[in-house]
């Protein structure tokens, strides 16, 4: 039995001498695995479909409970991501987050759309802002939102010295909780990103550090590519 699905390659692994195993993110079937046979051979027609971040319509054959790619029609390969080290690492973070958050066999249309949109934005825009917005949206969908409005304890707008309550996903005034210390610029950057406002690079980096910690706190999973991205010289 064959079926078609729009999919984004979020992980690849070499298998044997010429094959590659793909982890695909789909809107209608969640995360699934598929074999791409012969794609490591020179001139393989489906080589493009077995590359990280490939966004295409895949035709998969199912046999014995296993999926095999039989054909693919490319929508976007996001090739500019490979020409910029920051963009490549940021795209890898998107893929890692999707791999951790996407269920197998269950629809995840919102996460799928967010991932494709983020990769497109990273090809020619602010890489750090695109990644932070993606992580905010992905965490929203997973039920681990990061809020940047009023302090949930006193109802005032946090200013000066702040704290961040990971359990609640909220910034608070310094005297209102025993959360982790947080900077006002991190708070303002997260709030601005949610409103579609531009941000300074320092604020984006601070926001990504907080989102990385928040992701790990709730999922008990790390995002190695984000660690690498934040370690790059700027």
N, C-alpha and C positions, 0 to 999 in steps of 0.2 A: 504494500500500500504506500502510495506517495502522498505527500501533502506540501502545500506552499505556505511560507510564513515570512514576513518581514523580520529581519534579525540584525543584531549588532554583535560582532565578535568581541567578547570581553576577555577571553583567555585562550591561549593556544599551547599545545604541547606536542613535540615531535614524537612520532610513533613509528617504529620500524625504520626502514631505510628511506621510504619515500612518502609515508603518510603523515597526517597531522590530525590530532584530536582538537576539536573546537568546543568552546563553551559559548553558546549563543544566548543573547538576551532577546526575548520576543515579547510583544505586547499581549498576545492572546494565550501563550503557553508558558509564560514565565521563563525560567532558565532551563536550557536543555543542552545535552551533549550530542555531538555529531562527528563522524569520521569524514575527513576529506582525503580521499585516496589518491596517491600518485602526485600530490601537489608539490612535492619537493624535487620532482624531476625537472630537468631543463625544458622550458617551453610548455609546461603544464597549463592547460586552459583555465583551470580553476585556482591557479596560484593566488590570484587577487582575492578570492573569496576565503582564503585561509590566513589572511593577514590581520593583525590586531587593528581594531577600530573599523573594520570593513562593515558598511551598512548596505545591505542588499536584500533582494527577494530571493530566498533560498527554496529550492525544491529538495525535499528530503525523502528518501526511501526508508521504510521501516521494515526490518526483518529480525525476528527473534528478540524484539524489544530494543533493538539498537538502530540508531539513525545514521544514514550515510548521505552526504551531499551528492546529488546527481547533477545539479545545475544551479546557476545563480545569475541574477541580473543586478548589476551594480547601480546603487543610488548615489553613494558617495564613499570614497576611500579616505577622506580627510587627510590627503597627502601632505599638506603644509605642516601638520603636526610633527612630521619627521624632520623638518628643517629647523626647528626651534626646540632647544633642550627643555626650556621651561614648559612649552606647550605639550611636549611629549610626556613629561612627568605628570603634568596636570591631567592629561587624557588617561594616563595609567591609573591615576587616583579615581577617576570616574569609573573605569572598568573594575577596579578593586571594590569600590563601594557597591556597585551593582551586583558583583559576584557574592558579596556578603549579605545584601539585603533582599535580592530577588528570590522569590520562592520557586521551587521546581514544579512545573505542571499547573501553576495557577496564574491567571492574568495579572499583569503588572504594567498596564498601559501608561500610567502617569510617569512611572520611573523610566520607562522606555523612551517616552517623548522627551523627558528632561535630559536624559543622557545624550540623545542625538542632538538636541538643541545646544547643549553645552559644548560638545565637540565642534559643532559648526562655529560657535562664537569664539572658541579658542583658536581657530584657524586664522583669524584676522583681527581679533579684538583684545581686550584686557584679559589675559589668561587667568590672573589671580581672582578677579571679580567674577568671571564666568564659573570658575571652580567653586568659589564660596557660595554663589547663588545656587549652583547645582546641589551642593551638600546641604544647604538649608532646605531646599525642596525635598531632597531624598529623605532627610531626617523627619521632615513633616509627614511624609507618606508612611514612614515606619512607626510613627507615633512618638517620636523623640524630638519634638519641636524645640527650637531655641527662640525664646521670646525676647524682644527688646523694646518693651513699652514701659509702663509704670512699674514701680516696685510692687510685687504682689503682697507684701506685708503691710506697708504703710500707705500705698497708693500714690506716692510722690514720684516724680521723674528722678531717677538716680543721677547723681552728679558727684564730681570729685573722686573720692575713694569709693570703689564699688566692690561687690562680691558677685560670684556666679554660683548659683545653686544647680549642680548637675542633675540632681534627682528631679527638680522641678523644671529645669531648662529655662531658668529665668535670671536676669540681672536684678540685684537688690542693692539697697543702700548698705553701706559698710556696717552700720549698727543693727541692721534688720535680720541678718542671718549669719551663720558660721561657714558660708560657702568659701570657695577659693577666691583669692584676691583677683580682681579684674580691673582693667583700665577703662577710663571713660572713652578713650578713642576706640577701643574694641566695641563697646556698647554702641557708640554713635555709628560706627562702620556697619555693624550688623543691622541696625535700624535703617540706615541709609540704603543698604543693599536690598532690603525688603521693600523699600519704596522706589527702587529703580534709580537711586541717586548715585553719581560718581563718587569714588572714594580715593584716598591717598594710598600709595603702595604700603606704607608702614601699617596703616589701619587694616588693609586687606590681609597682610601677613599675620597680624595679631588675631584677626578674626579666624583665619585658617588654623592657627594653633589651638584656639578654643574649640573649633568644630572638630578638630582631630581628637582632642581629649574627650569631648562629649560623645563622639562616635564610639570611641573605645569604652567609655564608661557604660554605655547602654548595650552595646553589641558584644563586648568582651573580645573584639577583634581589632587588630591594628591595620593601619593603612601605610605600608612601607613606602610606597611611592610618594606619599605626602611628606613623610620624614625626609626623603631624598630631595624633594622640591624645596622644602623649607631650609635645607642645608646649602642650597646653591648660593654662590656669591651674588649680591645684587648691587 
